[in-house]
């Protein structure tokens, strides 16, 4: 793969010969601004990162997490861009700058969680389980194709994100470079054989009905394939992934310490190996608050991890372009063992804490309940009309005005209909999903 094509300013949805007209902003800065002002991005404000929002201390939502990942991504991209322009003088003919490469990574990182449903990863599993195990979900099996069923039974926030970013509904029309940098897993859900040694095949990155969109993007950027069904990652996707890994490792630990799940002393012990000779325990004894000390340690740790990731990226970018390198950067940097230790402690003390487990349990109930009532009503109307009840009619009136409620029937493949239903429910905020669940189940009434 060639950097000249990988950094194309072409925009999804524009004609091949389109010439950008922006003067003040680069095309990649336009991507960033469009994302910031989009409704799906705003909704991240009320989507859980790890903890439900407590009253006594502020912790991160998907929105603040995404902004921080984007900030780290910009730093990674600019530093990598400086290296690339120095290594490949021919890139200067494209008038690309380190700031633009930083903007690609920043924009892609800004969207990295945009497809996540309410209640975090528990929400992903709840949607998958509904179509795998629930009678109201399993009844659709005989009506859809095998590869479509694989999408429904394995909901993936990354694929949902790609779907949203190329959707005409939101009108983002991002650049191909930003879309590709966003895509950590460039494959569909169902493939003949998964290569577990390749990080990019760990999950999938687009639904089967977005295959043509992905092929179009790959053709424009000159993205090569590792198999008939799988592409090599865009090299900048490794930086987007690293930005996310850095932030959730360090900042989830900070939130855990703030909430008292991990002691300050243990937090310092976990971060010290990353800081190396920059760690000075004497400074922690100065008249500063725990929060101030945490902030200082976090900033130093993130700075060190950025530097290490850029060094590894510089070492392997040629292998990335050939498709030979396919690992997470944070797994092979000097601080990899320290990050692994943080992950082990976070899993034990943070991700499996009571407050988090309670949130996950509630998420399963809420999303399963919403999918049940809406899915059952749709099935009755179009595929089992004898059981289409007044309750079903009332439920369907709660769907968005633009929901596609025409053209379906027993002989019509309902996969696009189910995709729209999952769009509706996965796009909800935590609070809206909970409130709607209570109302459709008769637990509470509007205004109560």
GISUL-V693850 format. One record per run of one state. SS is the DSSP state (H for helix, E for strand, L for the rest). FROM is the first residue (numbers start at 1). LEN is the number of residues. If there is no record, write none. Layout:
# GISUL-V693850
{{SS/FROM/LEN} {SS/FROM/LEN}}
This chain:
# GISUL-V693850
{{L/1/2} {H/3/4} {L/7/4} {E/11/1} {L/12/15} {H/27/10} {L/37/2} {H/39/8} {L/47/1} {E/48/1} {L/49/12} {E/61/1} {H/62/26} {L/88/1} {H/89/6} {L/95/3} {H/98/13} {L/111/9} {H/120/14} {L/134/1} {H/135/4} {L/139/2} {H/141/3} {L/144/2} {H/146/8} {L/154/3} {H/157/10} {L/167/8} {E/175/1} {H/176/7} {L/183/4} {E/187/1} {L/188/11} {H/199/3} {L/202/6} {H/208/14} {L/222/3} {E/225/1} {L/226/4} {E/230/2} {L/232/3} {H/235/24} {L/259/5} {H/264/15} {L/279/2} {H/281/5} {L/286/4} {H/290/33} {L/323/6} {H/329/3} {L/332/4} {H/336/16} {L/352/2} {H/354/30} {L/384/1} {H/385/3} {L/388/2} {H/390/7} {L/397/18} {H/415/12} {L/427/3} {H/430/11} {L/441/8}}
